[in-house]
Amino acid sequence: MADCIGSKEAASMWGVTQATVSKWCREGKIEGAEQDFKGSPWRIPKDAKRPK
């Protein structure tokens, strides 16, 4: 898998809260975002696009 970032880093990169990034991940709005199991940190591809 490509280099990944966490939801905190994605949030600061996209100018939104970490909670918003986590919500987008849960809703499947960030392509390639995954987590090992429910409750574990999200892995987001570095080149993922910010959802509209």
N, C-alpha and C positions, 0 to 999 in steps of 0.2 A: 504494500500500500504506500501511497505517496506520503510525504512529510505531513504531519498532523499538528494541530494546535488544539488547545482546550477552549471551553466556552468563554472563559474570562478573557483570553487573548482575542478571540473572535469578537467579543462584545466591544472591547476598546478599539479594535480595528474598524468596526462598522458603526461605532457611535451609538450603541444601544446598551441596555443592561444585560448582565449575565443571565438573568431570569428569562429575558426575551429570547436570547440565543438558545437556551435549554428548551423553551416552549417550541421554537421553530424546529429544533431537532426532533422532539417528540412527535410533532405533527408531520414530519417527513419533508419539511420545506427546504432543508439544506442537503443537497445531493452528496452522498458519500459519508454523511455523519453516522457514527455508530458508537455503541458502548458494549462492554463485555457482558453486563447484566444490568437489570433495572436498578437504578440507584448509583451505578458506577459513573465516573466522569465520561463525558462525551469526547470522542476523537473526531475532529473536523478537518477535512483536507485543507492544507494551507491555501490552495487555489480555489476554494469554494466561493461561490458568488453569494452576496447578501440577498436574501429573499426580498421581493418587492413589497 
